[in-house]
Amino acid sequence: MSFLDNLENNLKALESLEAGGLDDRKRRETERDQALAAAPWAERLKASPYVGKLMRDLTREGFSRRMKVNFVWIGRTLRLESMDQRLELQPTARGIEAVFPDRRVAVDLEGDPDGLIREWIGILDQKRKEQQEALAQDVAESEDL
């Protein structure tokens, strides 16, 4: 390979890196702008009595159903986990959103978390029912052998 061919290959490689670098920089700037816009909502979420009531009432509902509910702060997001199911409360530029596996729902921090709790507990109850049906089917199949 000649010197000019090598130089041309190096220039092409640099050009392709620069194009990706611009995209990465734009993406980082967009993420930074979104984080700055969501910052006031993140502070409201952490300091809100809504979250305390949500944690207390959801723990009680889970306990009465023999389900352990875990609460984890991941950065600015509150994650609720139980039975391989997740619900996240995420601050955005427009407010707080509850992120279910299949949709997003706006959350009013001034309101009552009971509706959100009922909705998520319903999902967990359905998951438990499916697990119990699968277990019953496995038992029935093993008895047939």
SEVEXLO-625298 format. One line per 10 residues: their letters; for each residue x, y, z of N, C-alpha, C, O. Coordinates in nm, 4 decimals, decimal comma. Layout:
a) X:Y:Z:X:Y:Z:X:Y:Z:X:Y:Z ~ ...
***
This chain:
msfldnlenn) 0,0853:-0,1162:0,0000:0,0000:0,0000:0,0000:0,0902:0,1230:0,0000:0,1859:0,1312:0,0770 ~ 0,0594:0,2155:-0,0848:0,1424:0,3349:-0,0951:0,1064:0,4335:0,0160:0,0053:0,4193:0,0849 ~ 0,1913:0,5321:0,0303:0,1716:0,6357:0,1308:0,0406:0,7103:0,1068:-0,0323:0,7388:0,2018 ~ 0,0098:0,7424:-0,0189:-0,1126:0,8164:-0,0505:-0,2383:0,7332:-0,0224:-0,3383:0,7865:0,0256 ~ -0,2334:0,6046:-0,0518:-0,3477:0,5185:-0,0216:-0,3721:0,5110:0,1291:-0,4858:0,5161:0,1760 ~ -0,2630:0,4988:0,2023:-0,2729:0,4933:0,3479:-0,3296:0,6248:0,4040:-0,4138:0,6240:0,4938 ~ -0,2826:0,7359:0,3502:-0,3310:0,8667:0,3931:-0,4795:0,8832:0,3623:-0,5557:0,9343:0,4444 ~ -0,5196:0,8394:0,2431:-0,6605:0,8485:0,2040:-0,7492:0,7640:0,2974:-0,8567:0,8084:0,3375 ~ -0,7044:0,6433:0,3314:-0,7802:0,5572:0,4228:-0,7926:0,6216:0,5609:-0,8984:0,6162:0,6236 ~ -0,6833:0,6826:0,6075:-0,6868:0,7491:0,7379:-0,7834:0,8673:0,7377:-0,8558:0,8886:0,8350
lkalesleag) -0,7848:0,9444:0,6283:-0,8766:1,0586:0,6190:-1,0222:1,0114:0,6163:-1,1084:1,0723:0,6796 ~ -1,0492:0,9040:0,5436:-1,1855:0,8505:0,5406:-1,2285:0,8036:0,6797:-1,3425:0,8252:0,7208 ~ -1,1376:0,7402:0,7508:-1,1688:0,6927:0,8858:-1,1980:0,8108:0,9785:-1,2910:0,8049:1,0590 ~ -1,1197:0,9170:0,9677:-1,1430:1,0358:1,0501:-1,2754:1,1025:1,0175:-1,3464:1,1477:1,1074 ~ -1,3087:1,1087:0,8901:-1,4357:1,1692:0,8504:-1,5541:1,0907:0,9066:-1,6521:1,1496:0,9521 ~ -1,5447:0,9594:0,9033:-1,6551:0,8792:0,9566:-1,6651:0,8951:1,1083:-1,7751:0,8924:1,1635 ~ -1,5523:0,9116:1,1754:-1,5551:0,9345:1,3202:-1,6167:1,0692:1,3532:-1,6920:1,0802:1,4500 ~ -1,5868:1,1702:1,2763:-1,6402:1,3038:1,3023:-1,7920:1,3065:1,2877:-1,8608:1,3716:1,3663 ~ -1,8437:1,2369:1,1889:-1,9885:1,2342:1,1697:-2,0559:1,1706:1,2907:-2,1572:1,2212:1,3390 ~ -2,0006:1,0604:1,3398:-2,0543:0,9970:1,4595:-2,0347:1,0836:1,5812:-2,1197:1,0865:1,6703
glddrkrret) -1,9238:1,1540:1,5859:-1,8968:1,2430:1,6983:-1,9989:1,3543:1,7074:-2,0395:1,3931:1,8170 ~ -2,0410:1,4065:1,5917:-2,1434:1,5119:1,5924:-2,2758:1,4579:1,6422:-2,3457:1,5248:1,7183 ~ -2,3111:1,3361:1,5994:-2,4355:1,2752:1,6448:-2,4323:1,2499:1,7949:-2,5307:1,2749:1,8644 ~ -2,3192:1,2004:1,8451:-2,3063:1,1753:1,9880:-2,3147:1,3045:2,0674:-2,3770:1,3092:2,1735 ~ -2,2525:1,4079:2,0163:-2,2554:1,5368:2,0859:-2,3974:1,5920:2,0894:-2,4419:1,6432:2,1922 ~ -2,4681:1,5817:1,9782:-2,6074:1,6276:1,9748:-2,6933:1,5484:2,0732:-2,7758:1,6053:2,1446 ~ -2,6736:1,4187:2,0760:-2,7500:1,3333:2,1663:-2,7205:1,3692:2,3123:-2,8126:1,3792:2,3935 ~ -2,5936:1,3882:2,3454:-2,5568:1,4256:2,4825:-2,6152:1,5609:2,5208:-2,6635:1,5782:2,6327 ~ -2,6113:1,6563:2,4291:-2,6688:1,7880:2,4572:-2,8198:1,7787:2,4776:-2,8742:1,8448:2,5660 ~ -2,8877:1,6979:2,3972:-3,0316:1,6790:2,4117:-3,0639:1,6152:2,5458:-3,1560:1,6585:2,6149
erdqalaaap) -2,9879:1,5117:2,5832:-3,0099:1,4462:2,7121:-2,9854:1,5430:2,8275:-3,0586:1,5421:2,9265 ~ -2,8830:1,6257:2,8146:-2,8511:1,7242:2,9181:-2,9642:1,8262:2,9305:-3,0048:1,8607:3,0415 ~ -3,0147:1,8743:2,8177:-3,1257:1,9705:2,8198:-3,2509:1,9092:2,8832:-3,3209:1,9750:2,9602 ~ -3,2780:1,7835:2,8502:-3,3943:1,7157:2,9087:-3,3765:1,6983:3,0595:-3,4715:1,7154:3,1359 ~ -3,2553:1,6645:3,1021:-3,2292:1,6476:3,2455:-3,2451:1,7800:3,3196:-3,2989:1,7831:3,4302 ~ -3,1988:1,8888:3,2593:-3,2141:2,0204:3,3229:-3,3606:2,0612:3,3312:-3,4031:2,1204:3,4305 ~ -3,4372:2,0304:3,2288:-3,5798:2,0643:3,2291:-3,6561:1,9799:3,3312:-3,7547:2,0264:3,3883 ~ -3,6113:1,8565:3,3545:-3,6798:1,7672:3,4486:-3,6325:1,7859:3,5928:-3,6952:1,7336:3,6849 ~ -3,5247:1,8585:3,6141:-3,4662:1,8729:3,7481:-3,5654:1,9241:3,8529:-3,5712:1,8672:3,9619 ~ -3,6431:2,0282:3,8252:-3,7383:2,0738:3,9278:-3,8413:1,9663:3,9647:-3,8809:1,9546:4,0807
waerlkaspy) -3,8836:1,8888:3,8658:-3,9799:1,7814:3,8920:-3,9159:1,6691:3,9718:-3,9821:1,6055:4,0538 ~ -3,7883:1,6445:3,9486:-3,7178:1,5405:4,0241:-3,7103:1,5786:4,1721:-3,7289:1,4941:4,2597 ~ -3,6835:1,7041:4,1986:-3,6780:1,7497:4,3377:-3,8153:1,7411:4,4029:-3,8272:1,7015:4,5188 ~ -3,9185:1,7780:4,3286:-4,0550:1,7673:4,3817:-4,0907:1,6231:4,4131:-4,1530:1,5938:4,5152 ~ -4,0502:1,5332:4,3238:-4,0806:1,3912:4,3433:-4,0171:1,3396:4,4715:-4,0829:1,2722:4,5507 ~ -3,8906:1,3706:4,4922:-3,8195:1,3190:4,6100:-3,8747:1,3768:4,7398:-3,8746:1,3087:4,8423 ~ -3,9216:1,5005:4,7371:-3,9679:1,5668:4,8590:-4,1187:1,5541:4,8802:-4,1710:1,6023:4,9807 ~ -4,1875:1,4915:4,7892:-4,3337:1,4885:4,7909:-4,3901:1,3926:4,8959:-4,3385:1,2821:4,9127 ~ -4,4952:1,4338:4,9661:-4,5648:1,3400:5,0553:-4,6352:1,2287:4,9766:-4,6661:1,1232:5,0320 ~ -4,6603:1,2525:4,8484:-4,7204:1,1522:4,7600:-4,6368:1,0248:4,7611:-4,6911:0,9147:4,7699
vgklmrdltr) -4,5047:1,0395:4,7522:-4,4159:0,9230:4,7461:-4,4200:0,8473:4,8788:-4,4225:0,7242:4,8799 ~ -4,4206:0,9191:4,9891:-4,4278:0,8526:5,1189:-4,5553:0,7721:5,1348:-4,5523:0,6587:5,1827 ~ -4,6677:0,8305:5,0948:-4,7961:0,7607:5,1028:-4,7982:0,6427:5,0051:-4,8498:0,5359:5,0382 ~ -4,7428:0,6616:4,8859:-4,7358:0,5533:4,7875:-4,6578:0,4349:4,8447:-4,7028:0,3206:4,8362 ~ -4,5422:0,4622:4,9023:-4,4594:0,3545:4,9576:-4,5304:0,2844:5,0736:-4,5325:0,1615:5,0803 ~ -4,5877:0,3615:5,1633:-4,6551:0,3043:5,2801:-4,7743:0,2175:5,2382:-4,7860:0,1026:5,2807 ~ -4,8612:0,2728:5,1558:-4,9832:0,2017:5,1170:-4,9539:0,0820:5,0264:-5,0195:-0,0216:5,0367 ~ -4,8566:0,0965:4,9390:-4,8220:-0,0148:4,8504:-4,7563:-0,1283:4,9287:-4,7778:-0,2455:4,8979 ~ -4,6774:-0,0944:5,0286:-4,6181:-0,1972:5,1144:-4,7283:-0,2742:5,1872:-4,7222:-0,3968:5,1968 ~ -4,8281:-0,2036:5,2382:-4,9407:-0,2693:5,3059:-5,0181:-0,3604:5,2104:-5,0512:-0,4739:5,2448
egfsrrmkvn) -5,0463:-0,3096:5,0904:-5,1197:-0,3912:4,9925:-5,0402:-0,5160:4,9550:-5,0962:-0,6251:4,9445 ~ -4,9110:-0,4997:4,9352:-4,8265:-0,6144:4,9020:-4,8204:-0,7143:5,0161:-4,8269:-0,8353:4,9941 ~ -4,8078:-0,6637:5,1384:-4,8005:-0,7512:5,2547:-4,9275:-0,8332:5,2689:-4,9217:-0,9527:5,2980 ~ -5,0420:-0,7697:5,2486:-5,1684:-0,8422:5,2621:-5,1834:-0,9514:5,1559:-5,2600:-1,0460:5,1741 ~ -5,1095:-0,9379:5,0441:-5,1127:-1,0378:4,9370:-4,9899:-1,1292:4,9388:-4,9727:-1,2131:4,8504 ~ -4,9059:-1,1121:5,0395:-4,7804:-1,1870:5,0505:-4,6890:-1,1626:4,9310:-4,6295:-1,2551:4,8759 ~ -4,6797:-1,0356:4,8926:-4,5914:-0,9929:4,7838:-4,4928:-0,8911:4,8401:-4,5330:-0,7952:4,9060 ~ -4,3676:-0,9114:4,8150:-4,2664:-0,8149:4,8565:-4,2558:-0,7089:4,7488:-4,2379:-0,7411:4,6313 ~ -4,2666:-0,5832:4,7875:-4,2518:-0,4717:4,6939:-4,1226:-0,3999:4,7292:-4,1040:-0,3565:4,8428 ~ -4,0340:-0,3877:4,6323:-3,9063:-0,3194:4,6519:-3,9132:-0,1800:4,5916:-3,9688:-0,1600:4,4835
fvwigrtlrl) -3,8561:-0,0843:4,6630:-3,8486:0,0543:4,6167:-3,7018:0,0903:4,6019:-3,6229:0,0696:4,6941 ~ -3,6647:0,1444:4,4856:-3,5255:0,1788:4,4583:-3,5204:0,3130:4,3869:-3,5894:0,3342:4,2872 ~ -3,4380:0,4033:4,4389:-3,4118:0,5283:4,3668:-3,2953:0,5026:4,2729:-3,1866:0,4658:4,3175 ~ -3,3165:0,5212:4,1452:-3,2105:0,5100:4,0454:-3,1966:0,6471:3,9826:-3,2740:0,6849:3,8947 ~ -3,0979:0,7201:4,0282:-3,0829:0,8585:3,9838:-3,2037:0,9384:4,0304:-3,2268:0,9522:4,1505 ~ -3,2791:0,9900:3,9378:-3,3968:1,0706:3,9681:-3,5261:0,9908:3,9579:-3,6347:1,0454:3,9775 ~ -3,5150:0,8639:3,9278:-3,6309:0,7789:3,9038:-3,6571:0,6892:4,0236:-3,5644:0,6304:4,0793 ~ -3,7845:0,6786:4,0636:-3,8240:0,5844:4,1681:-3,8768:0,4595:4,0997:-3,9747:0,4653:4,0253 ~ -3,8114:0,3457:4,1251:-3,8527:0,2190:4,0646:-3,9184:0,1324:4,1707:-3,8660:0,1168:4,2810 ~ -4,0339:0,0760:4,1361:-4,1064:-0,0178:4,2211:-4,1003:-0,1526:4,1518:-4,1308:-0,1631:4,0330
esmdqrlelq) -4,0611:-0,2553:4,2251:-4,0466:-0,3889:4,1666:-4,1153:-0,4925:4,2541:-4,1056:-0,4888:4,3768 ~ -4,1843:-0,5840:4,1896:-4,2439:-0,6983:4,2575:-4,2792:-0,8030:4,1527:-4,3315:-0,7704:4,0461 ~ -4,2504:-0,9281:4,1837:-4,2857:-1,0403:4,0959:-4,2402:-1,0171:3,9517:-4,3183:-1,0395:3,8593 ~ -4,1202:-0,9742:3,9309:-4,0639:-0,9489:3,7979:-4,1381:-0,8404:3,7208:-4,1257:-0,8321:3,5986 ~ -4,2144:-0,7577:3,7901:-4,2856:-0,6471:3,7265:-4,2258:-0,5161:3,7781:-4,1830:-0,5075:3,8932 ~ -4,2235:-0,4152:3,6926:-4,1681:-0,2854:3,7298:-4,2667:-0,1740:3,7006:-4,3447:-0,1784:3,6055 ~ -4,2594:-0,0744:3,7869:-4,3302:0,0511:3,7667:-4,2317:0,1596:3,8052:-4,1739:0,1549:3,9138 ~ -4,2116:0,2567:3,7186:-4,1180:0,3639:3,7472:-4,1892:0,4977:3,7483:-4,2762:0,5238:3,6652 ~ -4,1515:0,5823:3,8435:-4,1967:0,7212:3,8453:-4,0801:0,8045:3,7964:-3,9786:0,8175:3,8648 ~ -4,0950:0,8611:3,6771:-3,9868:0,9350:3,6127:-4,0222:1,0817:3,5986:-4,1302:1,1154:3,5501
ptargieavf) -3,9314:1,1698:3,6409:-3,9530:1,3121:3,6150:-3,9205:1,3456:3,4699:-3,8204:1,2987:3,4155 ~ -4,0042:1,4256:3,4085:-3,9812:1,4725:3,2721:-3,9964:1,6236:3,2716:-4,0256:1,6834:3,3752 ~ -3,9771:1,6849:3,1583:-3,9924:1,8299:3,1475:-4,1377:1,8725:3,1689:-4,1636:1,9859:3,2091 ~ -4,2320:1,7831:3,1425:-4,3748:1,8151:3,1565:-4,4315:1,7771:3,2926:-4,5438:1,8165:3,3242 ~ -4,3583:1,7023:3,3738:-4,4068:1,6589:3,5038:-4,3567:1,5196:3,5361:-4,2529:1,4760:3,4862 ~ -4,4313:1,4511:3,6196:-4,3949:1,3152:3,6607:-4,4815:1,2168:3,5823:-4,6016:1,2374:3,5650 ~ -4,4177:1,1093:3,5354:-4,4905:1,0057:3,4623:-4,4686:0,8714:3,5289:-4,3569:0,8387:3,5690 ~ -4,5754:0,7933:3,5409:-4,5665:0,6545:3,5839:-4,5466:0,5710:3,4582:-4,6289:0,5748:3,3666 ~ -4,4378:0,4961:3,4541:-4,4039:0,4182:3,3356:-4,4338:0,2711:3,3624:-4,3609:0,2031:3,4346 ~ -4,5427:0,2238:3,3024:-4,5796:0,0833:3,3075:-4,5097:0,0132:3,1916:-4,4553:0,0803:3,1038
pdrrvavdle) -4,5096:-0,1204:3,1889:-4,4439:-0,1893:3,0778:-4,4999:-0,1536:2,9408:-4,4281:-0,1598:2,8410 ~ -4,6280:-0,1163:2,9349:-4,6894:-0,0928:2,8051:-4,7369:0,0507:2,7815:-4,7872:0,0812:2,6733 ~ -4,7220:0,1391:2,8799:-4,7710:0,2765:2,8618:-4,7143:0,3709:2,9676:-4,6513:0,3286:3,0645 ~ -4,7387:0,4994:2,9457:-4,6995:0,6045:3,0401:-4,8251:0,6786:3,0839:-4,9149:0,7054:3,0041 ~ -4,8290:0,7114:3,2137:-4,9437:0,7806:3,2703:-4,8929:0,9001:3,3501:-4,7981:0,8871:3,4276 ~ -4,9550:1,0162:3,3319:-4,9174:1,1339:3,4090:-4,9567:1,1151:3,5554:-5,0611:1,0577:3,5864 ~ -4,8701:1,1650:3,6454:-4,8927:1,1540:3,7893:-4,9086:1,2935:3,8470:-4,8290:1,3828:3,8182 ~ -5,0128:1,3120:3,9296:-5,0363:1,4379:3,9984:-4,9839:1,4233:4,1405:-5,0441:1,3527:4,2215 ~ -4,8734:1,4886:4,1717:-4,8135:1,4775:4,3045:-4,9002:1,5389:4,4132:-4,8804:1,5105:4,5314 ~ -4,9949:1,6216:4,3754:-5,0856:1,6814:4,4732:-5,2039:1,5895:4,5023:-5,2776:1,6114:4,5985
gdpdglirew) -5,2218:1,4885:4,4208:-5,3349:1,3977:4,4342:-5,3063:1,2826:4,5286:-5,2147:1,2881:4,6106 ~ -5,3863:1,1791:4,5151:-5,3780:1,0611:4,5990:-5,3245:0,9445:4,5158:-5,3697:0,9251:4,4030 ~ -5,2292:0,8659:4,5682:-5,1714:0,7565:4,4893:-5,2572:0,6305:4,4839:-5,2145:0,5305:4,4263 ~ -5,3765:0,6325:4,5420:-5,4578:0,5112:4,5494:-5,4910:0,4529:4,4120:-5,4895:0,3310:4,3953 ~ -5,5206:0,5369:4,3148:-5,5520:0,4874:4,1807:-5,4329:0,4169:4,1178:-5,4477:0,3114:4,0560 ~ -5,3154:0,4751:4,1334:-5,1932:0,4154:4,0803:-5,1646:0,2827:4,1503:-5,1235:0,1859:4,0864 ~ -5,1862:0,2788:4,2809:-5,1640:0,1566:4,3577:-5,2592:0,0467:4,3105:-5,2164:-0,0664:4,2875 ~ -5,3883:0,0791:4,2959:-5,4857:-0,0206:4,2505:-5,4490:-0,0754:4,1130:-5,4596:-0,1954:4,0875 ~ -5,4058:0,0141:4,0253:-5,3710:-0,0284:3,8894:-5,2528:-0,1242:3,8902:-5,2557:-0,2269:3,8223 ~ -5,1477:-0,0913:3,9671:-5,0288:-0,1765:3,9683:-5,0550:-0,3065:4,0434:-5,0072:-0,4122:4,0023
igildqkrke) -5,1297:-0,3002:4,1518:-5,1642:-0,4225:4,2249:-5,2469:-0,5145:4,1349:-5,2331:-0,6366:4,1417 ~ -5,3324:-0,4563:4,0510:-5,4084:-0,5371:3,9555:-5,3171:-0,6122:3,8599:-5,3413:-0,7287:3,8282 ~ -5,2132:-0,5458:3,8148:-5,1148:-0,6114:3,7271:-5,0445:-0,7239:3,8013:-5,0238:-0,8320:3,7461 ~ -5,0078:-0,6986:3,9264:-4,9394:-0,8012:4,0065:-5,0320:-0,9193:4,0359:-4,9884:-1,0344:4,0326 ~ -5,1596:-0,8913:4,0648:-5,2554:-0,9995:4,0885:-5,2703:-1,0866:3,9640:-5,2777:-1,2091:3,9737 ~ -5,2748:-1,0231:3,8474:-5,2853:-1,0979:3,7213:-5,1607:-1,1836:3,6993:-5,1712:-1,2979:3,6550 ~ -5,0448:-1,1300:3,7295:-4,9190:-1,2038:3,7154:-4,9190:-1,3250:3,8086:-4,8798:-1,4345:3,7683 ~ -4,9630:-1,3054:3,9334:-4,9689:-1,4174:4,0279:-5,0662:-1,5243:3,9783:-5,0369:-1,6435:3,9875 ~ -5,1803:-1,4830:3,9264:-5,2793:-1,5789:3,8748:-5,2192:-1,6609:3,7612:-5,2383:-1,7824:3,7563 ~ -5,1473:-1,5968:3,6706:-5,0835:-1,6676:3,5598:-4,9797:-1,7672:3,6114:-4,9696:-1,8790:3,5609
qqealaqdva) -4,9024:-1,7259:3,7127:-4,8022:-1,8167:3,7692:-4,8668:-1,9375:3,8355:-4,8181:-2,0497:3,8217 ~ -4,9772:-1,9147:3,9079:-5,0463:-2,0249:3,9745:-5,1074:-2,1208:3,8728:-5,1046:-2,2422:3,8928 ~ -5,1628:-2,0670:3,7630:-5,2187:-2,1526:3,6587:-5,1106:-2,2354:3,5913:-5,1317:-2,3530:3,5615 ~ -4,9945:-2,1745:3,5669:-4,8836:-2,2477:3,5059:-4,8334:-2,3569:3,5997:-4,8007:-2,4670:3,5553 ~ -4,8272:-2,3269:3,7289:-4,7844:-2,4259:3,8271:-4,8839:-2,5420:3,8339:-4,8440:-2,6584:3,8385 ~ -5,0136:-2,5099:3,8346:-5,1163:-2,6144:3,8376:-5,1080:-2,7027:3,7134:-5,1259:-2,8242:3,7215 ~ -5,0811:-2,6418:3,6001:-5,0691:-2,7182:3,4761:-4,9469:-2,8096:3,4823:-4,9539:-2,9248:3,4394 ~ -4,8355:-2,7599:3,5349:-4,7146:-2,8418:3,5481:-4,7385:-2,9603:3,6412:-4,6926:-3,0712:3,6139 ~ -4,8102:-2,9369:3,7511:-4,8404:-3,0440:3,8459:-4,9289:-3,1485:3,7791:-4,9059:-3,2685:3,7938 ~ -5,0302:-3,1027:3,7057:-5,1203:-3,1944:3,6368:-5,0453:-3,2786:3,5338:-5,0711:-3,3983:3,5209
esedl) -4,9544:-3,2178:3,4618:-4,8755:-3,2907:3,3616:-4,7824:-3,3922:3,4273:-4,7629:-3,5017:3,3745 ~ -4,7251:-3,3565:3,5417:-4,6337:-3,4503:3,6087:-4,7106:-3,5674:3,6698:-4,6562:-3,6774:3,6800 ~ -4,8356:-3,5462:3,7107:-4,9183:-3,6542:3,7635:-4,9613:-3,7500:3,6532:-4,9838:-3,8684:3,6784 ~ -4,9727:-3,6986:3,5310:-5,0120:-3,7830:3,4178:-4,9016:-3,8802:3,3795:-4,9284:-3,9830:3,3172 ~ -4,7792:-3,8493:3,4155:-4,6670:-3,9362:3,3794:-4,6619:-4,0532:3,4675:-4,5740:-4,1380:3,4524
***
